[in-house]
Amino acid sequence: YGFHDTLKTMTEEARKMEYQRRAGAGHYHSVSELKDDIMQHFKASDKNRFFVLWEQHLDVQTQRDPETLKLEFYLNLLFAIKPRGAQDSSSWHLEQLKEYLQTKGSALSQDP
């Protein structure tokens, strides 16, 4: 699907960025613990839990950064094409992608 380097890129980006826990958000004692948890949800294709952690632990400035927005866009595409298991409905994943593209991802889905 052309997303072979997504995990590698995300791990590198996580190392470059300083993730600061928002006050009262989560139960993590270290960035490493947070990274392990978010990567577990990524590998399991658990989009909802992944993005809950994403939004809780990325500060607003980082979330608005153009590179972060691009990464979020590609992550949404990846989660749409990589269902969690045989029981998952691909149409549900595509509906979630469509909703993302119509809301938060609308600017990124436009032609340049």
DSSP file with accessible surface (Angstrom, degrees, kcal/mol):
  #  RESIDUE AA STRUCTURE BP1 BP2  ACC     N-H-->O    O-->H-N    N-H-->O    O-->H-N    TCO  KAPPA ALPHA  PHI   PSI    X-CA   Y-CA   Z-CA
    1    1 A Y              0   0  209      0, 0.0    80,-0.0     0, 0.0     0, 0.0   0.000 360.0 360.0 360.0  -2.2    0.0    0.0    0.0
    2    2 A G        +     0   0   66      1,-0.0     3,-0.2     2,-0.0     0, 0.0   0.649 360.0 104.8  85.0  13.3    3.0    2.3    0.0
    3    3 A F    >   +     0   0   48      1,-0.1     3,-1.4     2,-0.1     4,-0.4  -0.008  33.8 121.7-115.3  29.4    3.0    2.7    3.8
    4    4 A H  T 3  S+     0   0  160      1,-0.3     4,-0.4     2,-0.1     3,-0.2   0.823  78.6  43.9 -63.4 -30.8    6.0    0.5    4.6
    5    5 A D  T 3> S+     0   0  103     -3,-0.2     4,-3.2     1,-0.2    -1,-0.3   0.374  84.1  99.4 -97.0   6.3    7.9    3.2    6.3
    6    6 A T  H <> S+     0   0   16     -3,-1.4     4,-3.0     2,-0.2     5,-0.2   0.935  85.7  44.2 -60.9 -48.5    5.0    4.6    8.3
    7    7 A L  H  > S+     0   0   60     -4,-0.4     4,-2.5    -3,-0.2    -1,-0.2   0.939 116.3  47.6 -62.5 -44.3    6.0    2.9   11.6
    8    8 A K  H  > S+     0   0  128     -4,-0.4     4,-2.3     1,-0.2    -2,-0.2   0.939 114.5  46.4 -61.6 -46.0    9.6    3.8   11.1
    9    9 A T  H  X S+     0   0   56     -4,-3.2     4,-2.9     1,-0.2    -2,-0.2   0.919 111.9  50.6 -64.2 -43.2    8.8    7.4   10.3
   10   10 A M  H  X S+     0   0    5     -4,-3.0     4,-2.6    -5,-0.3    -1,-0.2   0.913 110.0  50.1 -63.3 -41.5    6.4    7.7   13.2
   11   11 A T  H  X S+     0   0   24     -4,-2.5     4,-1.8    -5,-0.2    -1,-0.2   0.928 112.3  47.4 -62.6 -43.0    9.0    6.3   15.6
   12   12 A E  H  X S+     0   0   74     -4,-2.3     4,-1.8     1,-0.2    -2,-0.2   0.918 112.4  49.3 -63.4 -43.4   11.6    8.8   14.3
   13   13 A E  H  X S+     0   0   49     -4,-2.9     4,-2.3     1,-0.2    -2,-0.2   0.888 107.9  54.4 -62.9 -39.7    9.1   11.7   14.6
   14   14 A A  H  < S+     0   0   14     -4,-2.6     5,-0.3     1,-0.2    -1,-0.2   0.885 108.4  49.5 -62.6 -37.2    8.2   10.7   18.1
   15   15 A R  H  < S+     0   0  175     -4,-1.8    -1,-0.2     1,-0.2    -2,-0.2   0.866 112.0  48.3 -68.5 -35.9   11.9   10.8   19.1
   16   16 A K  H  < S+     0   0  149     -4,-1.8     2,-0.2    -5,-0.1    -2,-0.2   0.852 104.1  68.7 -73.0 -37.0   12.3   14.2   17.5
   17   17 A M  S  < S-     0   0   36     -4,-2.3     2,-0.9    -5,-0.1     0, 0.0  -0.566  81.4-129.3 -85.1 149.3    9.3   15.7   19.2
   18   18 A E        -     0   0  153     -2,-0.2     2,-0.5     2,-0.0    -3,-0.1  -0.863  22.8-154.8 -97.3 106.8    9.0   16.4   22.8
   19   19 A Y        -     0   0   39     -2,-0.9     2,-0.5    -5,-0.3    39,-0.1  -0.711  11.4-170.6 -83.6 123.5    5.8   14.9   24.0
   20   20 A Q        -     0   0  121     37,-0.6     2,-0.2    -2,-0.5    -2,-0.0  -0.979  22.1-124.3-117.2 126.5    4.6   16.6   27.1
   21   21 A R        -     0   0  132     -2,-0.5     2,-0.1     1,-0.1    36,-0.1  -0.453  25.2-122.1 -66.2 133.6    1.7   15.2   29.0
   22   22 A R    >   -     0   0   99     34,-0.8     3,-2.4    -2,-0.2    -1,-0.1  -0.487  48.7 -78.4 -69.9 150.1   -1.2   17.6   29.5
   23   23 A A  T 3  S+     0   0  110      1,-0.3    -1,-0.1    -2,-0.1     3,-0.1  -0.263 115.8   0.5 -54.3 124.1   -2.0   18.1   33.1
   24   24 A G  T 3  S+     0   0   82      1,-0.2     2,-0.6    -3,-0.1    -1,-0.3   0.436  97.6 131.2  79.6  -1.0   -4.0   15.1   34.4
   25   25 A A    <   -     0   0   15     -3,-2.4     3,-0.3    31,-0.1    -1,-0.2  -0.751  64.6 -21.1 -92.6 122.8   -4.0   13.3   31.1
   26   26 A G        -     0   0   35     -2,-0.6    -2,-0.0     1,-0.2     8,-0.0  -0.038  67.2 -98.9  80.0-178.7   -3.0    9.6   31.2
   27   27 A H        +     0   0  127      7,-0.0     2,-0.3     0, 0.0    -1,-0.2  -0.032  65.6 138.6-132.1  29.7   -1.1    7.5   33.6
   28   28 A Y        -     0   0   10     -3,-0.3     3,-0.1     1,-0.1    -7,-0.1  -0.602  35.8-168.6 -91.2 138.0    2.4    7.4   32.0
   29   29 A H  S    S+     0   0  167     -2,-0.3     2,-0.3     1,-0.2    -1,-0.1   0.581  75.5  17.3 -95.6 -13.9    5.5    7.8   34.0
   30   30 A S  S  > S-     0   0   57      1,-0.1     4,-1.8     0, 0.0    -1,-0.2  -0.984  72.9-114.6-153.4 161.1    7.8    8.2   31.0
   31   31 A V  H  > S+     0   0   82     -2,-0.3     4,-3.1     1,-0.2     5,-0.2   0.878 117.0  58.5 -63.8 -35.8    7.7    9.0   27.3
   32   32 A S  H  > S+     0   0   71      1,-0.2     4,-2.6     2,-0.2    -1,-0.2   0.907 104.4  49.7 -61.5 -41.3    8.9    5.5   26.6
   33   33 A E  H  > S+     0   0   69      2,-0.2     4,-2.0     1,-0.2    -1,-0.2   0.919 112.8  47.0 -64.4 -43.1    5.9    4.1   28.4
   34   34 A L  H  X S+     0   0   14     -4,-1.8     4,-2.9     2,-0.2     5,-0.3   0.933 111.4  51.4 -62.7 -46.3    3.6    6.3   26.4
   35   35 A K  H  X S+     0   0   61     -4,-3.1     4,-2.7     1,-0.2     5,-0.2   0.925 109.0  50.9 -59.2 -43.6    5.4    5.4   23.1
   36   36 A D  H  X S+     0   0   93     -4,-2.6     4,-1.9    -5,-0.2    -1,-0.2   0.917 112.5  46.7 -60.9 -41.2    5.0    1.7   23.9
   37   37 A D  H  X S+     0   0   36     -4,-2.0     4,-1.9     2,-0.2    -2,-0.2   0.939 113.7  46.0 -68.2 -46.9    1.3    2.1   24.5
   38   38 A I  H  X S+     0   0   21     -4,-2.9     4,-2.2     1,-0.2    -2,-0.2   0.904 113.2  50.8 -65.5 -36.1    0.6    4.2   21.4
   39   39 A M  H  X S+     0   0   15     -4,-2.7     4,-3.0    -5,-0.3    -1,-0.2   0.860 105.4  56.5 -69.7 -33.4    2.6    1.8   19.3
   40   40 A Q  H  X S+     0   0  123     -4,-1.9     4,-1.7    -5,-0.2    -1,-0.2   0.931 109.9  45.2 -61.6 -43.1    0.7   -1.2   20.6
   41   41 A H  H  <>S+     0   0   24     -4,-1.9     5,-2.9     2,-0.2    -2,-0.2   0.880 112.6  52.2 -68.9 -35.2   -2.5    0.5   19.5
   42   42 A F  H ><5S+     0   0   12     -4,-2.2     3,-1.6     1,-0.2    -2,-0.2   0.957 110.5  46.5 -63.0 -49.8   -0.9    1.3   16.1
   43   43 A K  H 3<5S+     0   0  136     -4,-3.0    -1,-0.2     1,-0.3    -2,-0.2   0.820 112.7  50.2 -64.1 -31.1    0.2   -2.3   15.5
   44   44 A A  T 3<5S-     0   0   52     -4,-1.7    -1,-0.3    -5,-0.2    -2,-0.2   0.410 111.1-123.0 -85.9   2.4   -3.2   -3.6   16.5
   45   45 A S  T < 5 +     0   0    5     -3,-1.6     2,-1.4    -4,-0.2    39,-0.2   0.829  56.4 156.3  57.0  35.3   -4.9   -1.1   14.1
   46   46 A D     >< +     0   0   10     -5,-2.9     4,-2.4     1,-0.2    -1,-0.2  -0.660  13.2 174.4 -92.6  81.3   -6.9    0.3   17.0
   47   47 A K  H  > S+     0   0   31     -2,-1.4     4,-2.8     1,-0.2     5,-0.2   0.885  70.4  52.8 -58.2 -45.6   -7.5    3.8   15.5
   48   48 A N  H  > S+     0   0   81      1,-0.2     4,-1.7     2,-0.2    -1,-0.2   0.946 114.4  39.8 -61.7 -50.1   -9.8    5.1   18.2
   49   49 A R  H  > S+     0   0  152      2,-0.2     4,-2.0     1,-0.2    -1,-0.2   0.877 114.1  56.1 -67.6 -36.3   -7.4    4.4   21.1
   50   50 A F  H  X S+     0   0    0     -4,-2.4     4,-2.3     1,-0.2    -2,-0.2   0.960 110.9  42.8 -58.0 -50.8   -4.4    5.5   19.1
   51   51 A F  H  X S+     0   0   19     -4,-2.8     4,-2.5     2,-0.2     5,-0.2   0.762 107.0  60.9 -74.9 -21.6   -5.9    8.9   18.4
   52   52 A V  H  X S+     0   0   76     -4,-1.7     4,-2.1    -5,-0.2    -1,-0.2   0.960 111.4  40.5 -63.2 -47.9   -7.2    9.3   21.9
   53   53 A L  H  X S+     0   0   12     -4,-2.0     4,-2.2     2,-0.2    -2,-0.2   0.907 113.1  56.0 -65.1 -41.1   -3.6    9.1   23.1
   54   54 A W  H  X S+     0   0    7     -4,-2.3     4,-1.4     1,-0.2    -2,-0.2   0.946 112.7  40.4 -54.3 -51.6   -2.4   11.2   20.1
   55   55 A E  H  < S+     0   0   82     -4,-2.5    -1,-0.2     1,-0.2    -2,-0.2   0.831 115.1  51.8 -72.6 -31.5   -4.7   14.0   21.0
   56   56 A Q  H  < S+     0   0   70     -4,-2.1   -34,-0.8    -5,-0.2    -1,-0.2   0.837 118.8  33.9 -71.2 -32.6   -4.1   13.8   24.8
   57   57 A H  H  < S+     0   0    4     -4,-2.2   -37,-0.6    -5,-0.2     2,-0.6   0.507  98.2  81.4-111.4  -5.7   -0.4   13.9   24.6
   58   58 A L  S  < S-     0   0    4     -4,-1.4   -39,-0.1    -5,-0.2   -37,-0.0  -0.893  80.0-125.8 -97.6 127.4    0.5   16.2   21.7
   59   59 A D     >  -     0   0   45     -2,-0.6     4,-2.4     1,-0.1     5,-0.2  -0.246  26.0-106.5 -67.2 161.4    0.3   19.8   22.6
   60   60 A V  H  > S+     0   0   66      1,-0.2     4,-1.7     2,-0.2     5,-0.1   0.882 118.6  54.8 -59.5 -40.5   -1.9   22.0   20.5
   61   61 A Q  H  > S+     0   0  166      1,-0.2     4,-0.6     2,-0.2    -1,-0.2   0.927 110.6  45.6 -61.4 -43.0    1.0   23.7   18.7
   62   62 A T  H >4 S+     0   0   27      1,-0.2     3,-1.1     2,-0.2     6,-0.3   0.909 109.3  55.7 -67.0 -39.6    2.4   20.3   17.6
   63   63 A Q  H 3< S+     0   0   32     -4,-2.4    -1,-0.2     1,-0.3    -2,-0.2   0.817 109.6  47.2 -62.8 -28.8   -1.0   19.2   16.5
   64   64 A R  H 3< S+     0   0  185     -4,-1.7    -1,-0.3    -3,-0.2    -2,-0.2   0.529  83.7 116.0 -90.4  -7.2   -1.3   22.2   14.2
   65   65 A D  S <X S-     0   0   68     -3,-1.1     4,-2.5    -4,-0.6     3,-0.2  -0.405  72.1-128.3 -63.1 134.5    2.2   21.8   12.7
   66   66 A P  H  > S+     0   0   82      0, 0.0     4,-2.1     0, 0.0     5,-0.1   0.863 108.4  50.8 -55.5 -37.4    1.9   21.1    9.0
   67   67 A E  H  > S+     0   0  107      2,-0.2     4,-2.2     1,-0.2     5,-0.1   0.896 110.6  48.9 -69.0 -37.7    4.2   18.0    9.2
   68   68 A T  H  > S+     0   0    0     -6,-0.3     4,-2.8    -3,-0.2    -1,-0.2   0.907 109.7  52.5 -66.8 -40.0    2.1   16.6   12.1
   69   69 A L  H  X S+     0   0   54     -4,-2.5     4,-2.2     2,-0.2    -2,-0.2   0.900 109.3  49.5 -62.8 -39.8   -1.1   17.2   10.1
   70   70 A K  H  X S+     0   0   96     -4,-2.1     4,-2.5    -5,-0.2    -1,-0.2   0.927 111.3  49.0 -63.5 -44.5    0.4   15.3    7.1
   71   71 A L  H  X S+     0   0   22     -4,-2.2     4,-2.6     1,-0.2    -2,-0.2   0.927 110.8  50.3 -61.6 -43.4    1.3   12.4    9.4
   72   72 A E  H  X S+     0   0    4     -4,-2.8     4,-2.3     2,-0.2    -1,-0.2   0.901 109.4  52.4 -61.7 -40.4   -2.2   12.4   10.9
   73   73 A F  H  X S+     0   0   31     -4,-2.2     4,-2.0     2,-0.2    -2,-0.2   0.953 111.7  44.8 -59.4 -49.7   -3.6   12.3    7.4
   74   74 A Y  H  X S+     0   0  117     -4,-2.5     4,-2.7     1,-0.2    -2,-0.2   0.868 110.6  54.8 -66.5 -34.9   -1.5    9.4    6.4
   75   75 A L  H  X S+     0   0    0     -4,-2.6     4,-2.9     2,-0.2    -1,-0.2   0.919 106.9  50.8 -63.9 -41.4   -2.3    7.6    9.6
   76   76 A N  H  X S+     0   0    6     -4,-2.3     4,-1.6     2,-0.2    -2,-0.2   0.906 110.9  48.9 -62.7 -40.4   -6.0    7.9    8.9
   77   77 A L  H  X S+     0   0   42     -4,-2.0     4,-1.7     2,-0.2    -2,-0.2   0.934 111.6  49.6 -61.9 -45.3   -5.5    6.5    5.4
   78   78 A L  H  X S+     0   0   18     -4,-2.7     4,-1.6     1,-0.2     3,-0.3   0.933 109.6  49.9 -61.2 -46.6   -3.5    3.6    6.9
   79   79 A F  H  < S+     0   0    4     -4,-2.9    -1,-0.2     1,-0.2    -2,-0.2   0.832 108.8  54.8 -63.3 -29.4   -6.1    2.8    9.5
   80   80 A A  H  < S+     0   0    7     -4,-1.6    -1,-0.2    -5,-0.2    -2,-0.2   0.848 115.3  36.8 -71.9 -33.8   -8.8    2.8    6.8
   81   81 A I  H  < S+     0   0   57     -4,-1.7    -2,-0.2    -3,-0.3    -1,-0.2   0.579 111.9  61.1 -97.2  -8.2   -7.0    0.3    4.6
   82   82 A K  S  < S-     0   0   80     -4,-1.6    -1,-0.2    -5,-0.2    -4,-0.0  -0.725  76.2-164.1-119.4  80.1   -5.6   -1.9    7.4
   83   83 A P        -     0   0   56      0, 0.0   -37,-0.1     0, 0.0     3,-0.1  -0.186  27.9-115.2 -63.5 160.0   -8.6   -3.3    9.3
   84   84 A R  S    S-     0   0  135    -39,-0.2     2,-0.3     1,-0.1   -38,-0.1   0.748  79.0 -38.2 -69.4 -28.9   -8.2   -4.8   12.8
   85   85 A G  S >  S-     0   0   41    -40,-0.1     3,-1.4     1,-0.1    -1,-0.1  -0.989  74.3 -66.0-177.8-176.4   -9.2   -8.3   11.9
   86   86 A A  T 3  S+     0   0  105     -2,-0.3    -1,-0.1     1,-0.3    -2,-0.0   0.791 124.9  57.9 -63.0 -26.9  -11.5  -10.5    9.9
   87   87 A Q  T 3  S+     0   0  189      2,-0.1    -1,-0.3    -3,-0.0     2,-0.2   0.655  85.1 101.5 -78.3 -17.6  -14.5   -9.3   11.9
   88   88 A D  S <  S-     0   0   51     -3,-1.4     2,-0.6     1,-0.1     3,-0.1  -0.468  72.6-129.7 -71.7 141.6  -13.9   -5.7   11.0
   89   89 A S     >  -     0   0   58     -2,-0.2     4,-1.5     1,-0.2     3,-0.4  -0.792   7.1-155.1 -91.7 120.2  -16.1   -4.1    8.3
   90   90 A S  H  > S+     0   0   76     -2,-0.6     4,-2.4     1,-0.2     5,-0.2   0.841  95.3  60.7 -64.3 -29.3  -14.0   -2.3    5.7
   91   91 A S  H  > S+     0   0   72      1,-0.2     4,-2.3     2,-0.2    -1,-0.2   0.890 101.7  52.7 -65.9 -35.0  -17.0   -0.2    4.9
   92   92 A W  H  > S+     0   0  117     -3,-0.4     4,-2.2     2,-0.2    -1,-0.2   0.926 109.7  48.6 -64.2 -42.9  -17.0    1.1    8.5
   93   93 A H  H  X S+     0   0    6     -4,-1.5     4,-2.2     1,-0.2    -2,-0.2   0.900 111.3  49.6 -63.9 -40.6  -13.3    2.1    8.2
   94   94 A L  H  X S+     0   0   92     -4,-2.4     4,-2.7     2,-0.2    -1,-0.2   0.876 108.7  52.8 -67.2 -35.1  -14.0    3.8    4.9
   95   95 A E  H  X S+     0   0  113     -4,-2.3     4,-2.5     2,-0.2    -2,-0.2   0.901 109.0  49.8 -64.9 -40.6  -16.9    5.7    6.5
   96   96 A Q  H  X S+     0   0   33     -4,-2.2     4,-2.3     2,-0.2    -2,-0.2   0.905 111.5  48.7 -64.2 -40.7  -14.5    6.9    9.3
   97   97 A L  H  X S+     0   0   23     -4,-2.2     4,-2.9     2,-0.2    -2,-0.2   0.932 110.2  51.3 -63.4 -44.0  -12.0    8.0    6.7
   98   98 A K  H  X S+     0   0  104     -4,-2.7     4,-1.8     1,-0.2    -2,-0.2   0.924 110.0  49.5 -59.0 -44.4  -14.7    9.8    4.7
   99   99 A E  H  X S+     0   0  127     -4,-2.5     4,-1.0     1,-0.2    -1,-0.2   0.920 111.4  49.2 -61.5 -42.8  -15.8   11.6    7.9
  100  100 A Y  H ><>S+     0   0   15     -4,-2.3     5,-3.2     1,-0.2     3,-0.8   0.931 110.7  50.2 -61.2 -45.4  -12.1   12.6    8.7
  101  101 A L  H 3<5S+     0   0   49     -4,-2.9    -1,-0.2     1,-0.2    -2,-0.2   0.811 110.9  49.6 -65.9 -27.7  -11.7   13.9    5.1
  102  102 A Q  H 3<5S+     0   0  130     -4,-1.8    -1,-0.2    -5,-0.2    -2,-0.2   0.642 127.1  18.9 -84.5 -15.1  -14.8   16.0    5.4
  103  103 A T  T X<5S+     0   0   82     -4,-1.0     3,-1.6    -3,-0.8     4,-0.3   0.467 133.4   8.5-117.5-100.3  -13.8   17.5    8.7
  104  104 A K  T 3 5S+     0   0   94      1,-0.3     3,-0.4    -5,-0.2     4,-0.2   0.797 131.9  44.8 -61.3 -34.5  -10.3   17.6   10.2
  105  105 A G  T 3><S+     0   0    0     -5,-3.2     4,-1.4     1,-0.2    -1,-0.3   0.342  80.0 105.0 -94.8   9.0   -8.6   16.4    7.1
  106  106 A S  T <4 S+     0   0   47     -3,-1.6     4,-0.4    -6,-0.4     3,-0.3   0.887  79.4  50.0 -60.5 -40.5  -10.4   18.5    4.5
  107  107 A A  T >4 S+     0   0   80     -3,-0.4     3,-0.7    -4,-0.3    -1,-0.2   0.875 112.2  48.3 -66.4 -34.9   -7.5   20.9    4.0
  108  108 A L  T 34 S+     0   0   58     -3,-0.3    -1,-0.2     1,-0.2    -2,-0.2   0.695 104.7  58.9 -79.3 -19.5   -5.1   18.1    3.4
  109  109 A S  T 3< S+     0   0   49     -4,-1.4    -1,-0.2    -3,-0.3     2,-0.2   0.463  85.4 102.9 -90.6   2.5   -7.3   16.2    1.0
  110  110 A Q  S <  S-     0   0  129     -3,-0.7    -3,-0.0    -4,-0.4    -4,-0.0  -0.507  80.6-107.5 -81.9 150.6   -7.4   19.2   -1.5
  111  111 A D              0   0  152     -2,-0.2    -1,-0.1     1,-0.1    -2,-0.1  -0.523 360.0 360.0 -71.5 143.9   -5.4   19.3   -4.7
  112  112 A P              0   0  175      0, 0.0    -1,-0.1     0, 0.0     0, 0.0  -0.162 360.0 360.0 -67.4 360.0   -2.5   21.8   -4.4
